[in-house]
């Protein structure tokens, strides 16, 4: 793998005001060709950049930014799902454009569309499954957008109505409260940013009374010099703001590491910060250098087809192997063979206890140094003790707050395979579990924060006033062998309240089950294997590094470095020497003279 280290104190972008009259689409094309895109303005920092660009040319009016109304189909607010159940009132919906872009439920159970700016009561959706508990009726009168923000802050989202039974239940509530109607989560007023930045509604600043879409065709947005926004017709020529890269100087250092082991970036950083052996005069390439052999323990799994209760299976595994299966990481999960597991599942060694503990989703112990799993940067009065606040977001200040795992936020993934961009900010609104699934599918896992330096790096990815899920969570599950592994691979809507013991199914996802059920099970045994690791090095030195004393000194230093990197139980460390006893070969490609040319 390869990594690039950089350091800079400049913002990555700024805004410029282009004083040419163009339509919104023409402005977008111009910005994408000459700069990056039309300006995205949804934080105080963005608004400061906008004002700075306007003040630079003494501009005091409204100009195009990158906000526009991009979808004219009905969609649910929660997860932006398309509509597949509908119950329209006669002659509804009655607006072909977006003048009436939000939907409310009448007391008779039918739906109507109207302007999103009227204020009325509304239904929020909770994390419960029973209809009686799934929806929360809010008697406060709010606009549709304010109602959406309220539901997303306090519950999950505005209500998604999936079928007649849910629709009738909501209509009964409206009738009982003697109101005309209430907002549900259906709209076609989906505002988007031109550069595909996820919309943060808590950070968007509309001009008073906006958006109003007065003639049904105001689907693009311009902004004043303070960042206040208004919707207008896209065909009106205006000046416009482009987002452009900030001019800056970045010093880069590329680091390449070849290893069969698991090297995390903190260890590599610690290694490269050490000074080189001596002043650089010659460039040597270490051909086939060190071959440390070291002992490593791995989990070997055994499938037991005989059905037993959880306790019986646990006792059998402790007597015959090490214990019921402990699964510590995705490597272990891939090792497990589930071809013989039926739809009923097979016991593994995880069960619920009475102790709530905080864990990082990326559970691989090789990823952490001593005490790094314990790093926390809680905000004041956090974590709080409210029920079901078991997942963690990082604020734009870099502080941790615990929250309900069903709330939806942007999130940050860690990618071990991409050393140039290991922290990836995802502009999608997902629950914590959905975010973890996404990170595991496309990267490695939700990000772990191991120390203050990493905390600062990750904080800088979060937009002003923003929040993002990180990989910290708490649960009350523990492994039978008392392992501290935090690795979990829950199925959808798991764990539930139907049982305290955990079974793995044929797709390798986990479910809680009643512990007295009879199931096959997995045992495991810890077995030692010898690993041989090849390391390649480049050295710059004015000394004769093939001198026996020098080779011995370098070898001793390499052993020290390997121990710092977490490699333990090294049983053999030696140079791989050429026939003449040399280890280092001069890198001819790096010298200015060509010896073949000298012979001519």
C-alpha positions as CSV (number, residue, x, y, z in Angstrom):
1,X,0.0,0.0,0.0
2,X,1.0,3.6,-0.5
3,X,0.2,6.8,1.4
4,X,0.6,10.5,1.0
5,X,1.1,12.8,3.9
6,X,0.2,16.5,3.5
7,X,-0.1,19.6,5.7
8,X,-1.8,22.8,4.9
9,X,-3.6,25.6,6.7
10,X,-5.8,26.8,3.8
11,X,-9.5,26.1,3.0
12,X,-9.9,23.7,0.0
13,X,-12.2,26.1,-1.9
14,X,-13.5,29.6,-2.2
15,X,-16.3,31.4,-4.2
16,X,-15.9,33.8,-7.1
17,X,-18.7,36.0,-8.4
18,X,-18.9,35.9,-12.2
19,X,-20.3,39.2,-13.5
20,X,-21.9,37.8,-16.6
21,X,-25.7,37.5,-17.1
22,X,-26.6,33.9,-17.7
23,X,-29.5,31.5,-17.0
24,X,-29.1,29.0,-14.2
25,X,-28.2,26.2,-16.6
26,X,-25.8,28.4,-18.5
27,X,-24.2,29.4,-15.2
28,X,-23.8,25.8,-14.1
29,X,-22.1,24.9,-17.4
30,X,-19.8,27.8,-17.1
31,X,-18.8,27.0,-13.5
32,X,-18.2,23.3,-14.3
33,X,-16.0,24.2,-17.3
34,X,-14.0,27.1,-15.7
35,X,-14.0,26.1,-12.0
36,X,-15.6,23.3,-10.1
37,X,-19.4,23.9,-9.9
38,X,-22.0,26.5,-8.9
39,X,-21.5,27.4,-5.2
40,X,-22.9,25.2,-2.5
41,X,-24.0,27.5,0.5
42,X,-25.2,25.7,3.6
43,X,-22.9,26.7,6.4
44,X,-21.8,29.8,8.2
45,X,-18.3,29.3,6.6
46,X,-19.9,29.1,3.1
47,X,-21.9,32.3,3.8
48,X,-18.7,34.1,4.8
49,X,-17.0,33.0,1.5
50,X,-20.1,34.2,-0.4
51,X,-20.0,37.6,1.2
52,X,-16.3,37.9,0.7
53,X,-16.7,37.2,-3.0
54,X,-19.5,39.8,-3.3
55,X,-17.6,42.4,-1.4
56,X,-14.6,41.9,-3.6
57,X,-16.5,43.4,-6.6
58,X,-18.9,45.7,-4.5
59,X,-21.9,43.5,-5.5
60,X,-25.1,43.9,-3.4
61,X,-27.9,41.9,-5.1
62,X,-28.9,38.3,-5.7
63,X,-26.9,35.8,-7.9
64,X,-27.3,32.2,-8.8
65,X,-26.0,29.4,-6.5
66,X,-26.1,25.7,-7.0
67,X,-29.5,24.9,-5.4
68,X,-32.3,23.7,-7.6
69,X,-35.5,21.6,-7.5
70,X,-34.4,18.4,-9.1
71,X,-37.2,15.9,-8.8
72,X,-40.8,16.3,-9.9
73,X,-42.0,12.8,-8.9
74,X,-43.7,12.1,-5.5
75,X,-41.3,10.7,-2.9
76,X,-41.3,9.9,0.8
77,X,-39.2,12.0,3.0
78,X,-37.7,8.9,4.7
79,X,-34.9,7.5,2.6
80,X,-36.2,9.3,-0.5
81,X,-38.3,6.3,-1.5
82,X,-40.6,6.4,-4.5
83,X,-44.3,6.0,-3.8
84,X,-45.9,2.6,-4.3
85,X,-49.1,3.1,-2.3
86,X,-51.4,6.1,-2.8
87,X,-54.8,7.3,-1.6
88,X,-55.5,10.6,-3.4
89,X,-58.7,12.6,-3.0
90,X,-60.8,13.0,-6.1
91,X,-59.0,15.4,-8.6
92,X,-55.9,15.3,-6.5
93,X,-53.0,15.9,-7.0
94,X,-54.1,19.0,-8.9
95,X,-50.8,20.7,-9.6
96,X,-48.5,19.4,-12.3
97,X,-45.5,21.5,-11.2
98,X,-44.3,22.3,-7.7
99,X,-46.6,25.0,-6.5
100,X,-48.4,22.4,-4.4
101,X,-45.6,20.1,-3.6
102,X,-46.4,18.7,-0.1
103,X,-49.1,16.2,0.9
104,X,-51.5,16.0,3.9
105,X,-54.0,13.4,5.0
106,X,-57.7,14.3,5.3
107,X,-59.8,13.0,8.1
108,X,-61.6,10.8,5.5
109,X,-58.3,9.0,4.8
110,X,-57.7,10.6,1.4
111,X,-54.6,12.7,0.4
112,X,-54.4,16.2,-0.9
113,X,-51.5,18.3,-2.2
114,X,-51.0,21.9,-1.2
115,X,-48.3,24.5,-0.7
116,X,-45.6,23.5,1.7
117,X,-45.8,26.8,3.5
118,X,-49.1,26.4,5.2
119,X,-49.0,25.4,8.9
120,X,-50.8,22.3,10.2
121,X,-50.4,19.3,12.5
122,X,-48.4,16.3,11.3
123,X,-47.4,12.7,11.9
124,X,-43.9,11.5,12.7
125,X,-42.6,8.0,12.3
126,X,-40.9,6.2,15.2
127,X,-38.8,3.0,15.3
128,X,-41.7,0.8,16.4
129,X,-43.3,-1.8,14.2
130,X,-46.9,-2.0,15.5
131,X,-49.2,0.6,13.9
132,X,-50.4,1.8,17.3
133,X,-46.8,2.7,18.2
134,X,-45.3,3.4,14.8
135,X,-46.7,6.9,14.4
136,X,-46.6,9.9,16.7
137,X,-49.2,12.6,16.2
138,X,-47.8,16.1,16.8
139,X,-50.4,18.7,17.5
140,X,-48.2,21.7,16.9
141,X,-48.8,23.6,13.6
142,X,-45.8,23.8,11.4
143,X,-44.9,24.1,7.7
144,X,-44.1,20.9,6.0
145,X,-40.3,21.6,6.0
146,X,-40.3,22.5,9.7
147,X,-42.4,19.4,10.5
148,X,-39.8,17.3,8.6
149,X,-37.0,18.8,10.6
150,X,-38.8,18.2,13.9
151,X,-39.5,14.6,13.1
152,X,-35.9,13.9,12.0
153,X,-34.6,15.5,15.1
154,X,-36.9,13.8,17.6
155,X,-38.0,10.6,15.9
156,X,-37.1,9.1,12.5
157,X,-38.9,11.2,9.9
158,X,-42.2,12.4,8.7
159,X,-44.6,9.4,8.4
160,X,-44.4,7.0,5.4
161,X,-47.8,5.4,4.8
162,X,-47.3,1.9,3.3
163,X,-50.9,0.5,3.1
164,X,-54.6,0.9,3.9
165,X,-54.3,-0.3,7.5
166,X,-51.7,2.4,8.3
167,X,-53.6,5.1,6.4
168,X,-56.9,4.3,8.2
169,X,-55.2,4.4,11.6
170,X,-53.8,7.9,10.9
171,X,-57.2,9.1,9.6
172,X,-58.9,7.9,12.9
173,X,-56.4,10.0,14.9
174,X,-57.2,13.1,12.8
175,X,-60.9,12.5,13.4
176,X,-60.4,12.1,17.1
177,X,-58.6,15.4,17.3
178,X,-61.2,17.1,15.2
179,X,-58.7,18.6,12.7
180,X,-59.1,18.9,9.0
181,X,-55.8,17.3,8.0
182,X,-52.2,16.6,9.0
183,X,-48.9,16.5,7.1
184,X,-47.4,13.1,6.1
185,X,-44.0,12.6,4.6
186,X,-44.9,12.8,0.9
187,X,-43.6,15.6,-1.3
188,X,-42.1,16.4,-4.7
189,X,-40.2,19.4,-3.5
190,X,-36.8,17.8,-3.4
191,X,-34.1,20.4,-3.5
192,X,-30.6,19.4,-4.5
193,X,-27.2,20.9,-4.8
194,X,-25.6,21.0,-8.2
195,X,-22.3,19.3,-6.9
196,X,-24.3,16.5,-5.3
197,X,-23.6,17.6,-1.8
198,X,-26.2,16.2,0.6
199,X,-28.7,18.8,1.7
200,X,-28.5,19.8,5.4
201,X,-31.9,21.4,6.0
202,X,-30.8,22.7,9.5
203,X,-28.1,24.7,7.8
204,X,-30.0,26.1,4.7
205,X,-31.0,29.8,5.1
206,X,-34.1,30.8,3.1
207,X,-35.2,34.5,2.7
208,X,-38.4,35.1,4.7
209,X,-41.4,33.7,2.9
210,X,-39.2,31.5,0.6
211,X,-39.4,29.2,-1.2
212,X,-42.9,30.3,-2.5
213,X,-42.9,29.1,-6.2
214,X,-45.4,31.8,-7.0
215,X,-46.0,30.9,-10.6
216,X,-45.2,27.2,-10.4
217,X,-41.9,27.4,-12.3
218,X,-39.5,28.8,-9.7
219,X,-37.2,25.8,-9.5
220,X,-33.7,27.4,-9.2
221,X,-32.2,29.4,-6.4
222,X,-30.3,32.7,-6.1
223,X,-28.7,34.0,-2.9
224,X,-28.1,37.5,-1.5
225,X,-24.8,38.6,-0.2
226,X,-25.6,37.3,3.3
227,X,-26.4,33.8,1.9
228,X,-30.2,34.2,2.2
229,X,-31.9,32.2,-0.6
230,X,-34.9,32.7,-2.8
231,X,-36.5,30.5,-5.5
232,X,-36.9,32.1,-8.9
233,X,-37.4,31.1,-12.5
234,X,-34.3,29.2,-13.9
235,X,-34.5,31.2,-17.2
236,X,-33.9,34.6,-15.7
237,X,-30.3,35.9,-16.6
238,X,-28.3,36.7,-13.5
239,X,-24.7,37.0,-12.2
240,X,-23.6,33.8,-10.4
241,X,-21.2,32.3,-7.8
242,X,-18.8,29.5,-8.8
243,X,-16.9,27.3,-6.4
244,X,-13.2,27.2,-7.3
245,X,-10.1,25.6,-5.7
246,X,-8.2,27.7,-3.3
247,X,-4.6,28.5,-4.5
248,X,-2.3,26.8,-2.0
249,X,1.0,25.0,-1.6
250,X,0.9,21.5,-0.3
251,X,4.1,19.6,0.6
252,X,3.6,15.9,-0.1
253,X,5.6,12.9,1.1
254,X,4.8,9.6,-0.4
255,X,5.4,6.5,1.7
256,X,5.3,3.0,0.3
257,X,5.1,-0.1,2.5
258,X,5.0,-3.7,1.4
259,X,3.9,-6.2,4.0
260,X,1.9,-9.4,4.4
261,X,0.9,-8.2,7.8
262,X,-1.7,-5.7,9.0
263,X,0.0,-2.3,9.2
264,X,-2.2,0.7,10.3
265,X,-1.4,4.2,9.5
266,X,-0.5,5.3,13.0
267,X,2.3,2.8,13.2
268,X,3.6,3.7,9.7
269,X,3.5,7.4,10.7
270,X,5.5,6.6,13.9
271,X,8.1,4.7,11.8
272,X,8.6,7.4,9.1
273,X,9.0,10.1,11.7
274,X,12.3,8.5,12.8
275,X,15.4,10.1,11.4
276,X,17.3,8.2,8.6
277,X,20.6,6.4,9.4
278,X,22.8,9.2,8.0
279,X,23.2,12.0,5.4
280,X,22.0,11.0,2.0
281,X,24.8,10.6,-0.6
282,X,24.0,7.3,-2.3
283,X,20.7,5.5,-2.9
284,X,20.7,1.8,-2.2
285,X,17.9,-0.7,-2.9
286,X,17.5,-3.5,-0.5
287,X,16.8,-6.5,-2.8
288,X,15.2,-9.3,-0.8
289,X,15.8,-8.2,2.7
290,X,14.4,-9.3,6.0
291,X,12.3,-12.4,6.5
292,X,11.0,-12.3,10.1
293,X,9.2,-15.5,11.1
294,X,6.7,-15.0,13.9
295,X,4.0,-16.9,15.7
296,X,0.4,-16.0,15.2
297,X,-2.8,-17.4,16.8
298,X,-5.8,-17.9,14.6
299,X,-9.4,-19.1,15.2
300,X,-10.2,-22.5,13.6
301,X,-13.9,-23.3,13.5
302,X,-15.8,-26.6,13.7
303,X,-19.4,-27.0,12.8
304,X,-21.4,-29.4,15.1
305,X,-24.6,-30.7,13.4
306,X,-26.1,-32.1,16.5
307,X,-28.8,-29.8,17.9
308,X,-28.4,-28.5,21.4
309,X,-29.6,-25.6,23.6
310,X,-27.2,-22.6,23.8
311,X,-26.0,-23.7,27.3
312,X,-25.5,-27.4,26.2
313,X,-23.6,-26.2,23.1
314,X,-21.4,-23.9,25.2
315,X,-20.5,-26.7,27.6
316,X,-19.7,-29.1,24.8
317,X,-17.4,-26.7,23.1
318,X,-15.6,-25.8,26.3
319,X,-15.0,-29.5,27.0
320,X,-14.0,-30.5,23.5
321,X,-12.4,-27.4,21.9
322,X,-11.8,-23.9,23.3
323,X,-15.4,-22.5,23.4
324,X,-18.4,-21.6,21.3
325,X,-17.3,-19.6,18.3
326,X,-15.9,-16.2,18.9
327,X,-15.8,-14.1,15.7
328,X,-13.3,-11.2,16.0
329,X,-13.2,-9.7,12.5
330,X,-14.3,-10.0,8.9
331,X,-11.4,-12.5,8.2
332,X,-12.9,-14.8,10.8
333,X,-16.4,-14.4,9.3
334,X,-15.1,-15.3,5.8
335,X,-13.4,-18.4,7.3
336,X,-16.7,-19.8,8.7
337,X,-18.3,-22.3,6.4
338,X,-22.1,-22.1,6.6
339,X,-23.2,-24.4,3.8
340,X,-24.6,-26.8,6.4
341,X,-26.5,-24.1,8.3
342,X,-30.2,-24.2,7.7
343,X,-32.7,-21.3,7.9
344,X,-33.0,-22.0,11.7
345,X,-29.4,-20.9,12.2
346,X,-26.5,-22.2,14.4
347,X,-25.4,-21.0,17.8
348,X,-22.2,-18.8,18.1
349,X,-20.7,-17.7,21.4
350,X,-22.5,-14.3,21.8
351,X,-25.2,-13.7,24.3
352,X,-26.8,-10.7,26.1
353,X,-25.7,-9.7,29.6
354,X,-26.6,-6.9,32.0
355,X,-23.4,-4.8,31.3
356,X,-23.6,-2.0,28.7
357,X,-20.1,-1.4,27.2
358,X,-18.9,1.0,24.5
359,X,-17.1,-0.6,21.5
360,X,-15.7,0.4,18.1
361,X,-17.3,-1.2,15.1
362,X,-13.9,-2.0,13.6
363,X,-13.1,-4.7,16.1
364,X,-9.8,-6.0,14.7
365,X,-7.3,-5.9,17.6
366,X,-4.4,-5.5,15.2
367,X,-5.7,-2.0,14.3
368,X,-5.2,-0.6,17.8
369,X,-2.2,0.1,20.0
370,X,-2.4,0.0,23.8
371,X,-5.3,2.1,25.2
372,X,-6.4,3.3,21.7
373,X,-9.7,1.4,21.9
374,X,-10.5,3.6,25.0
375,X,-10.1,7.0,23.3
376,X,-13.3,9.1,23.8
377,X,-13.9,12.8,23.2
378,X,-17.3,13.3,24.8
379,X,-19.1,16.6,24.7
380,X,-20.2,18.1,28.0
381,X,-22.9,16.0,29.7
382,X,-22.3,13.2,27.3
383,X,-22.9,10.3,27.0
384,X,-26.4,10.8,28.5
385,X,-28.4,8.0,30.0
386,X,-31.5,8.3,27.8
387,X,-33.0,5.1,26.6
388,X,-31.8,3.7,23.2
389,X,-29.0,6.3,22.8
390,X,-26.6,3.6,21.8
391,X,-24.8,5.0,18.8
392,X,-22.4,8.0,18.5
393,X,-22.1,11.0,16.2
394,X,-19.2,13.4,16.0
395,X,-20.1,17.1,15.9
396,X,-18.4,19.7,13.7
397,X,-16.5,20.6,16.9
398,X,-15.0,17.1,17.0
399,X,-16.9,16.1,20.1
400,X,-18.8,12.8,20.6
401,X,-22.6,12.7,21.4
402,X,-24.6,9.5,21.8
403,X,-27.9,9.3,19.9
404,X,-30.6,6.8,18.9
405,X,-29.2,4.4,16.3
406,X,-32.3,4.9,14.1
407,X,-31.7,8.6,13.6
408,X,-30.3,9.4,10.2
409,X,-27.0,11.3,9.7
410,X,-24.2,11.6,7.3
411,X,-21.3,9.3,8.2
412,X,-17.6,8.7,7.9
413,X,-16.0,5.4,6.6
414,X,-12.5,4.1,7.2
415,X,-10.8,2.6,4.1
416,X,-7.7,0.5,4.9
417,X,-7.1,-0.2,1.2
418,X,-6.9,3.5,0.2
419,X,-3.9,5.0,2.0
420,X,-4.3,8.4,0.2
421,X,-7.9,8.8,1.5
422,X,-8.4,6.6,4.5
423,X,-11.3,8.7,5.9
424,X,-14.2,9.1,3.6
425,X,-17.1,11.4,4.4
426,X,-20.4,10.0,3.0
427,X,-23.1,12.6,2.1
428,X,-26.0,10.1,2.6
429,X,-28.5,10.2,5.4
430,X,-28.5,6.7,6.9
431,X,-29.2,5.1,10.3
432,X,-26.1,3.9,12.1
433,X,-26.6,0.3,11.0
434,X,-27.2,1.3,7.4
435,X,-24.1,3.4,7.5
436,X,-22.0,0.5,8.9
437,X,-23.3,-1.8,6.1
438,X,-22.4,0.8,3.5
439,X,-18.9,1.2,4.9
440,X,-18.3,-2.5,5.1
441,X,-19.5,-3.0,1.5
442,X,-17.6,-0.2,-0.1
443,X,-14.7,0.6,2.3
444,X,-13.6,-1.2,5.5
445,X,-15.9,-0.1,8.3
446,X,-17.3,3.0,10.1
447,X,-14.4,5.1,11.3
448,X,-12.6,4.5,14.6
449,X,-11.1,7.5,16.4
450,X,-8.0,6.3,18.2
451,X,-6.2,9.4,19.4
452,X,-6.5,13.2,19.4
453,X,-4.6,13.6,16.1
454,X,-7.1,11.3,14.3
455,X,-9.9,13.1,16.1
456,X,-8.7,16.4,14.5
457,X,-8.3,14.9,11.1
458,X,-11.8,13.4,11.1
459,X,-13.4,16.6,12.6
460,X,-12.1,18.6,9.6
461,X,-14.3,16.5,7.3
462,X,-17.5,17.5,9.0
463,X,-19.2,20.6,7.6
464,X,-19.9,23.5,9.9
465,X,-23.0,22.8,12.1
466,X,-22.9,19.2,10.8
467,X,-22.9,15.8,12.5
468,X,-21.7,12.4,11.3
469,X,-21.9,8.9,12.6
470,X,-18.6,7.3,13.7
471,X,-18.0,3.6,14.6
472,X,-18.6,3.9,18.4
473,X,-21.6,2.1,19.8
474,X,-22.7,0.4,23.0
475,X,-24.4,-2.9,23.6
476,X,-24.8,-5.5,26.3
477,X,-23.6,-8.6,24.4
478,X,-20.6,-10.6,25.4
479,X,-18.7,-13.6,24.1
480,X,-18.7,-17.0,26.0
481,X,-14.9,-17.1,26.2
482,X,-14.8,-13.5,27.7
483,X,-13.2,-12.1,24.6
484,X,-13.5,-8.4,24.3
485,X,-14.2,-8.5,20.6
486,X,-16.7,-5.9,19.5
487,X,-17.3,-7.4,16.1
488,X,-21.0,-7.7,15.2
489,X,-22.8,-8.7,12.0
490,X,-26.5,-8.3,12.8
491,X,-29.3,-9.0,10.4
492,X,-31.9,-6.4,9.6
493,X,-33.9,-5.2,12.7
494,X,-31.5,-7.2,15.0
495,X,-30.9,-7.6,17.8
496,X,-34.6,-7.7,18.9
497,X,-36.3,-8.5,22.2
498,X,-37.2,-12.1,21.3
499,X,-34.1,-13.8,22.8
500,X,-30.8,-13.3,24.5
501,X,-28.6,-15.8,22.6
502,X,-27.2,-15.3,19.1
503,X,-27.4,-17.6,16.1
504,X,-25.7,-17.2,12.7
505,X,-27.7,-18.0,9.6
506,X,-26.6,-19.3,6.2
507,X,-26.0,-15.7,4.9
508,X,-23.6,-15.2,7.9
509,X,-25.9,-12.5,9.5
510,X,-26.8,-12.8,13.1
511,X,-30.1,-12.9,15.0
512,X,-31.1,-13.2,18.7
513,X,-33.0,-16.3,19.6
514,X,-34.5,-17.9,22.7
515,X,-31.6,-19.8,24.4
516,X,-33.5,-23.0,25.1
517,X,-34.1,-23.6,21.3
518,X,-32.3,-26.6,19.8
519,X,-29.8,-25.7,17.1
520,X,-26.5,-26.9,15.6
521,X,-23.6,-24.8,16.6
522,X,-20.0,-23.6,15.9
523,X,-17.1,-24.4,18.2
524,X,-13.6,-22.9,17.8
525,X,-10.1,-23.6,18.9
526,X,-7.1,-21.2,19.1
527,X,-4.3,-22.6,17.1
528,X,-0.7,-21.3,16.6
529,X,0.7,-20.9,13.1
530,X,4.0,-19.7,11.9
531,X,4.0,-16.7,9.6
532,X,7.0,-15.6,7.4
533,X,6.9,-12.0,6.3
534,X,9.1,-10.4,3.6
535,X,10.0,-6.8,4.0
536,X,11.6,-4.6,1.3
537,X,13.5,-1.5,2.3
538,X,15.1,1.5,0.6
539,X,18.1,3.1,2.4
540,X,19.9,6.3,1.8
541,X,23.4,6.3,3.3
542,X,27.0,7.5,2.8
543,X,28.2,4.4,4.6
544,X,29.0,0.9,3.4
545,X,25.7,-0.7,4.4
546,X,27.0,-4.1,3.3
547,X,29.6,-4.0,6.0
548,X,28.8,-6.9,8.4
549,X,28.7,-4.6,11.5
550,X,26.4,-2.2,9.7
551,X,24.1,-5.1,8.6
552,X,23.9,-6.3,12.2
553,X,23.1,-2.8,13.5
554,X,20.4,-2.3,10.9
555,X,18.9,-5.7,11.6
556,X,18.7,-4.8,15.3
557,X,16.9,-1.6,14.5
558,X,14.5,-3.3,12.2
559,X,13.6,-5.8,15.0
560,X,12.9,-2.8,17.2
561,X,10.7,-1.2,14.6
562,X,8.7,-4.4,14.0
563,X,8.0,-4.7,17.7
564,X,6.7,-1.1,17.7
565,X,4.5,-2.0,14.8
566,X,2.9,-4.7,16.9
567,X,4.7,-7.8,15.5
568,X,5.3,-10.1,18.4
569,X,7.0,-13.5,19.0
570,X,9.6,-13.0,16.2
571,X,11.5,-16.3,16.1
572,X,13.8,-15.5,13.2
573,X,15.0,-12.3,11.6
574,X,17.8,-12.5,9.0
575,X,19.0,-11.0,5.8
576,X,18.5,-12.7,2.5
577,X,22.0,-12.5,1.0
578,X,23.2,-12.8,-2.5
579,X,25.9,-15.4,-3.4
580,X,28.7,-12.9,-2.7
581,X,27.3,-12.1,0.8
582,X,25.9,-8.7,-0.1
583,X,22.3,-7.7,0.9
584,X,22.0,-4.2,-0.6
585,X,22.2,-3.5,-4.3
586,X,22.9,-0.1,-5.6
587,X,19.8,1.2,-7.5
588,X,21.4,2.0,-10.9
589,X,18.2,3.6,-12.2
590,X,18.5,6.4,-9.7
591,X,22.1,7.4,-10.7
592,X,22.7,10.1,-13.3
593,X,25.4,8.1,-15.2
594,X,24.8,5.1,-17.4
595,X,27.6,2.6,-17.0
596,X,26.8,1.0,-20.4
597,X,27.3,4.4,-22.1
598,X,30.7,4.8,-20.5
599,X,31.9,1.7,-22.2
600,X,31.3,3.0,-25.7
